[in-house]
Amino acid sequence: APALAGVDPSKMIIQRTQTPKELMKEEDLVFGRTFTDHMLSIEWVAGKGWSEPRITPYQNLSLDPATCVFHYGFSCFEGMKAYRTESGELRLFRPRKNMDRLSLSSARIALPSFDPDAMVECISKYVALEEKFVPKKRGYSLYLRPTMIGTQRTLGVGPPGSALFFVIASPVGPYYPSGFKAVSLEATSKFVRAWPGGTGDKKLGGNYAPCILPQQEAAKRGFHQNLWLFGEEGYVTEVGTMNLFTCWVNKEGVKEMVTAPLDGTILEGVTRDSILALAKEHLGKEGWKITERKYTIKEVADAADEGRLLEAFGAGTAAVVSPVRRIAWDGGANGVQRDINVPLPEGKEAGPIAERVWKWMEGIQYGDIKSDWSYPVKA
Ligand code: COI
């Protein structure tokens, strides 16, 4: 059999737009609503492999209505960002982690694998071409959405014989319409996001749509997002758009930053991983315990009642660091409702730990601090 073609950044074909878009003012950006001039696409066919990467004007896809992505959810994606440093250079943040994760997601839904480093190179070339769209202002960036879909035209349920990898890019500021403000979460036992043996740890399109109905219900009661619990014990998992970190003085009287472990039900956040490493480095020296372990919503509620709850914040690529001000819980099986008020300093939208974590992350992302995690964009 002939060798299958891999992704080859040196074969990139570039077709520039004839109608460049106007830049929007940073303050007017709504998350994920405006896109750049171009997109990156690479096609895959079973038995042949990957075709040459193409940068073309941003345009509609044309797909037969029988294409398998529409029927059986052959879709996975990534969220990553390009940042502009003070001196004007462009940087990606740990892009290899995103491509490694995409390759696990795609494998889980029978979509093709690829060389993650080659894919990072293609994305880097694409970002270099879209340079003018990378915002200058702190807290703003160019959000990248690498996506892979099954494109075989068939209603038969089976592994797709063809696929499309594409990347689009959207200049963004804060993810939540409330801006850089602390969010309120509703924890419920009524719906479950992920379960052992399921796909909650993969970034599949199909993990997101089922979360919207519960979110709409929570929104009616004034909450921004759901906090997903698991099991009768009410284990804290994640928010769905971000992982969750809880800071408290634990029962042994030790300051602890805790997040749920990667047990197959948690999205393996790049931001999550980065914060764990940074917290161990900085807060570890100050006597903090940084732990990945199972913990329950009841433990959080009890800590709040006993004055031991210090902070809670979500973390993700889109959400960056999002402090939490309140978590409401329906009480699970015993139905006793708990309303957890997360302490916030008077007149502030973030606690001191969330603020420091945010600074450490920003410092690396915007290139103030030298780090192997910061990847210089190359044309
Ligand atoms: C991200 O943080 O990049 C995400 O993918 C979360 C959400 C916008 C789907």
Boltz pocket constraint, residues with backbone or C-beta under 6 A from the ligand:
constraints:
  - pocket:
      binder: B
      contacts: [[A, 78], [A, 79], [A, 80], [A, 240], [A, 241], [A, 242], [A, 316], [A, 317], [A, 318], [A, 319]]
      max_distance: 6.0
